[in-house]
Amino acid sequence: MAATETDRAKDRPGNFGVDDTTGPKVIEVRDLHKVFKLRERKGGFGAGLKSLVRPTYREVTAVQGVSFSVPEGETLAFIGPNGAGKSTTIKMLTGILYPSGGEARVLGLTPWKQRQLLSFNISSVFGQKSQLWYHLPPLDTFNLLARIYELEPDDYKRRRDWLVELFDIGAYLNTPARKLSLGERMRCEIAAALLHRPRIIFLDEPTIGLDVIARQRIRDLIHKLNVEEKLTVFLTSHDAGDIEQVCRRVIVVNHGTIILDDTVAALKRQYLGRKLIELRLVERAPDLAEVVLPFGVTLVAHEDYMLRFALDTTLAPIERVMSELTGRYQIADITITDPPMEEIIAAIYSRQ
């Protein structure tokens, strides 16, 4: 028989490490390590045969000595370059991987020892790995998840209908997942992850590959759920826009260690004060010597019909700079972006 929401709430673990100032700690990590052993491959038939009989291994440290805590209702960006240990940390916190050392508690539980109980209270979305059945419509996946999480039918229908309206996915419910656009699929993915009312959601690159409008919509929905349901958000992303608009706090990791733990507001003041402005021109760009630069702007690229500038927003507001540029050039298209996350991480790392 399906369990009611009240019944399942009784089984939910209590808060761990309550702090009167910041609220209950739903995630606590102490000196967490993860070392992978990779088998060495050696060339040549004889060497290959020897390595088969007597294999040799090398160790690769993905996470080393990570410690942090997350209060309930926090929106945390856990960022770093590729290979920094972000996804490995998420997999340990969700119980997918066993650590090599250290300890972690998520909602009072040890993830790799109590994964089944924990799974009723958390959820995860991996931008490059779908939980939707590829050949089935999202509605079928929703119904299956309701059975897996033992949701009471009436509670499930109310929750499903509310999420369908919130994410505006009613038109896609009966369309096979393989026929959905990436933006449509990601909205269905996140809705599916929220059916069982998780207290924490782990988002690993949720906006990867999405267009500007789809990214913004996902960000707005995550923010709304954080505010209305006090959903704790643990986000990894290479998109600085995700971090600025969704999260209040940021942890930066590199080579498996934490190099910065601060507010996003502080990160913006120190490291996100640079914007890249690309102008596609109607007419050929003026000669390099004739390009006039507004205050706070440097020229980083010059082509026949394109100019790319870097703006230091601590020196000049973007509105004034754009007003000067649009008054000076006949513009066919404008693109304003943040610098690559790798560049931001490099700046943080060098300053540390």
C-alpha positions in Angstrom: 0.0 0.0 0.0 1.3 3.5 -0.9 2.6 5.5 2.0 1.0 8.9 2.7 3.1 12.1 2.8 2.6 12.2 6.6 3.8 8.6 6.9 6.9 9.3 4.9 7.6 12.5 6.8 7.9 10.4 10.0 10.7 8.4 8.4 12.6 11.4 7.3 15.9 11.9 9.2 16.1 14.8 11.6 18.3 17.8 11.3 22.0 17.4 11.8 24.2 19.9 13.5 21.6 22.6 14.3 23.0 26.1 14.5 20.9 28.9 16.0 22.5 31.5 13.7 22.4 29.9 10.3 19.7 27.3 10.9 20.0 23.5 10.7 22.9 22.0 8.8 21.5 19.7 6.2 25.0 18.8 4.8 28.2 18.5 6.9 31.5 17.3 5.3 34.7 16.8 7.2 38.1 16.0 5.6 36.5 14.1 2.7 38.9 12.3 0.4 38.4 10.2 -2.8 41.3 8.4 -4.5 40.8 6.4 -7.7 43.1 3.5 -8.6 43.6 3.4 -12.4 45.2 0.3 -14.1 48.3 1.1 -16.0 48.4 0.1 -19.7 51.7 -0.7 -21.2 52.5 -1.1 -24.9 53.7 -4.2 -26.7 52.4 -7.8 -26.6 54.9 -9.0 -23.9 54.3 -5.9 -21.7 50.5 -6.3 -22.2 50.6 -9.9 -21.2 52.7 -9.1 -18.1 50.4 -6.3 -17.0 47.5 -8.7 -17.4 49.1 -11.3 -15.0 50.6 -8.7 -12.7 48.7 -5.5 -13.1 50.1 -2.2 -11.8 48.0 0.7 -10.7 48.5 4.4 -10.2 46.5 6.5 -7.8 44.6 9.7 -8.9 43.3 11.9 -6.1 40.0 13.5 -7.1 39.0 15.0 -3.8 41.4 15.7 -0.9 40.5 17.1 2.5 37.3 18.9 1.6 35.3 20.3 4.6 32.2 22.5 4.6 28.6 22.7 5.9 25.4 23.8 4.3 22.4 25.2 6.2 18.8 24.4 5.3 17.5 26.6 2.5 21.0 27.5 1.2 21.7 28.0 -2.5 25.3 26.9 -2.9 27.4 27.1 -6.1 30.1 24.4 -6.0 32.4 25.4 -8.8 35.7 24.7 -10.4 37.5 23.7 -13.6 37.0 20.4 -15.2 38.6 17.6 -13.1 38.4 19.7 -9.9 36.4 17.1 -8.0 32.9 18.7 -8.2 30.9 15.7 -9.6 32.9 13.3 -7.5 31.9 15.2 -4.4 28.2 15.2 -5.4 28.4 11.4 -6.0 29.7 10.9 -2.5 27.1 13.1 -1.0 24.3 11.2 -2.8 25.8 7.8 -1.9 26.8 6.8 -5.4 30.5 6.6 -4.4 32.3 5.5 -1.2 34.9 8.0 0.0 38.5 7.0 0.6 38.6 8.9 3.8 36.7 11.5 5.9 33.1 11.7 6.7 29.9 13.3 5.5 26.4 13.6 6.9 23.4 14.6 4.7 20.2 15.2 6.6 21.7 13.3 9.5 22.6 10.2 7.4 25.8 8.8 6.1 25.1 8.8 2.3 27.0 5.7 1.3 25.7 3.6 4.2 22.0 4.8 4.2 21.5 5.6 0.6 18.0 4.1 0.3 16.6 6.2 3.2 18.4 9.3 2.0 17.0 8.9 -1.6 13.5 9.7 -0.3 14.7 13.1 0.9 17.1 14.3 -1.8 17.2 14.5 -5.5 19.7 15.0 -8.3 19.8 16.2 -11.9 22.8 15.6 -14.1 22.7 17.8 -17.2 24.5 15.2 -19.3 22.6 12.1 -18.0 18.8 11.8 -18.3 16.5 10.1 -15.8 13.6 10.3 -18.3 12.9 7.1 -20.3 14.2 7.9 -23.7 11.4 6.3 -25.8 8.6 7.1 -23.3 6.7 10.4 -22.6 7.6 12.2 -19.4 4.2 11.4 -17.9 5.2 7.7 -17.9 8.4 8.5 -16.1 6.5 10.6 -13.6 4.1 7.7 -12.9 7.0 5.3 -12.5 8.7 7.6 -10.0 5.5 8.0 -8.0 5.6 4.2 -7.5 9.3 4.1 -6.7 8.9 6.9 -4.1 5.7 5.3 -2.7 3.7 8.5 -3.2 0.0 8.4 -2.2 -2.0 8.7 -5.5 -3.9 11.9 -4.6 -0.8 13.6 -3.2 1.1 12.6 -6.3 -1.5 14.0 -8.7 -1.7 17.3 -6.9 2.1 17.6 -6.8 2.4 16.6 -10.5 -0.2 19.0 -11.7 1.4 21.8 -9.7 4.8 21.1 -11.2 3.4 20.7 -14.7 1.9 24.2 -14.4 4.9 25.7 -12.8 7.3 24.4 -15.4 4.8 24.9 -18.2 5.4 21.4 -19.6 1.8 20.3 -20.1 2.2 20.2 -23.9 5.1 17.8 -23.6 3.7 15.2 -21.2 2.7 12.7 -23.8 5.6 13.3 -26.2 8.4 10.8 -26.2 11.5 12.2 -24.4 13.6 11.6 -27.5 11.5 14.2 -29.4 11.8 17.0 -26.9 14.3 19.9 -27.3 17.0 20.1 -24.7 15.3 23.0 -22.9 12.0 21.1 -22.8 13.7 18.0 -21.6 15.6 19.8 -18.8 12.4 21.3 -17.5 10.8 17.8 -17.4 14.0 16.4 -15.7 13.8 19.0 -12.9 10.1 18.5 -12.4 10.6 14.8 -12.2 13.3 15.3 -9.6 10.9 17.3 -7.4 7.9 15.0 -7.4 8.7 13.5 -4.0 9.3 16.9 -2.3 13.0 16.5 -1.7 14.6 18.7 0.9 17.9 19.0 -1.1 18.4 19.0 -4.8 21.9 18.4 -6.4 22.1 20.1 -9.8 25.2 19.1 -11.9 25.4 21.4 -15.0 21.6 21.8 -15.3 21.8 24.5 -18.0 24.6 23.0 -20.2 23.8 23.3 -23.9 20.7 25.4 -23.3 19.9 28.7 -25.1 19.7 32.0 -23.3 15.9 31.9 -22.8 15.9 28.3 -21.6 18.7 29.0 -19.2 17.0 32.0 -17.7 13.7 30.0 -17.3 15.5 27.2 -15.4 17.2 29.7 -13.1 13.9 31.5 -12.3 12.2 28.2 -11.5 15.0 27.0 -9.2 14.9 30.3 -7.4 11.2 30.2 -7.0 11.3 26.7 -5.4 14.1 27.7 -3.1 12.0 30.6 -1.8 8.6 28.9 -1.6 9.6 25.5 -0.4 12.9 26.3 1.3 14.6 23.8 -1.0 18.3 23.6 -0.4 20.1 23.9 -3.8 23.6 22.4 -4.4 24.7 23.6 -7.9 27.7 23.0 -10.1 28.0 25.0 -13.3 30.5 26.5 -15.7 28.0 29.3 -16.4 28.7 32.4 -14.3 25.1 33.5 -14.9 23.8 30.4 -13.0 26.0 31.3 -10.1 25.0 35.0 -10.1 21.3 34.6 -10.4 20.6 31.4 -8.4 23.1 31.2 -5.6 23.9 33.2 -2.5 27.1 31.3 -1.6 30.0 29.9 -3.6 32.6 27.3 -2.9 35.5 27.1 -5.4 37.5 23.9 -5.7 40.6 23.2 -7.7 42.7 20.0 -7.7 40.3 18.5 -5.2 40.7 21.2 -2.5 38.7 24.2 -1.5 40.3 27.5 -2.4 37.4 29.9 -1.7 34.3 29.8 0.4 32.4 33.2 0.3 29.2 34.9 -0.7 28.3 35.3 -4.4 28.1 39.1 -3.7 31.7 39.1 -2.7 32.7 36.9 -5.7 30.9 39.4 -8.0 32.7 42.4 -6.5 36.1 40.7 -6.8 36.0 38.5 -9.8 32.9 39.0 -11.9 33.4 42.6 -12.7 34.4 41.9 -16.3 32.0 41.6 -19.2 32.8 40.6 -22.8 30.9 42.7 -25.5 30.8 41.5 -29.1 29.5 43.8 -31.8 28.5 42.5 -35.2 28.6 45.5 -37.5 26.5 46.5 -40.5 29.5 48.1 -42.2 33.2 47.1 -42.2 34.9 47.9 -38.9 37.1 51.0 -38.8 40.9 50.5 -38.9 42.4 49.4 -35.6 44.0 52.9 -35.1 40.6 54.5 -35.5 38.7 52.5 -32.9 37.7 54.8 -30.1 37.3 53.1 -26.7 35.0 54.3 -24.0 36.4 54.6 -20.5 36.9 51.2 -18.8 36.9 49.3 -22.1 39.7 47.5 -23.9 39.7 46.0 -27.4 40.3 42.3 -27.5 39.5 41.3 -31.1 39.1 43.1 -34.4 37.8 41.6 -37.6 36.2 42.9 -40.8 32.6 43.1 -39.4 33.2 42.4 -35.7 34.6 44.1 -32.7 35.0 42.5 -29.3 35.6 44.5 -26.1 36.3 43.7 -22.5 34.5 46.0 -20.0 35.6 46.5 -16.4 32.2 47.2 -14.7 33.9 48.5 -11.6 35.2 51.4 -13.7 32.2 52.1 -16.0 28.5 51.0 -15.9 27.5 48.8 -18.7 24.5 51.0 -19.6 26.8 54.0 -20.4 29.2 52.0 -22.3 26.5 50.4 -24.5 25.0 53.8 -25.1 28.4 55.1 -26.4 29.0 52.0 -28.6 25.5 52.0 -30.1 25.9 55.8 -30.9 29.2 55.2 -32.6 28.6 52.1 -34.7 25.9 50.7 -36.9 25.2 47.4 -35.1 23.6 44.3 -36.6 23.9 42.2 -33.4 25.2 42.5 -29.8 26.3 39.7 -27.5 27.2 40.4 -23.8 28.8 37.5 -21.9 30.7 36.8 -18.8 34.3 35.6 -19.0 34.8 31.8 -19.1 34.5 30.2 -15.7 38.1 28.8 -16.2 39.3 32.4 -16.4 37.5 33.3 -13.2 38.9 30.3 -11.4 42.4 31.1 -12.6 42.1 34.6 -11.2 40.8 33.3 -7.8 43.6 30.7 -7.7 46.3 33.2 -8.5 45.0 35.6 -5.9 44.9 32.9 -3.3 
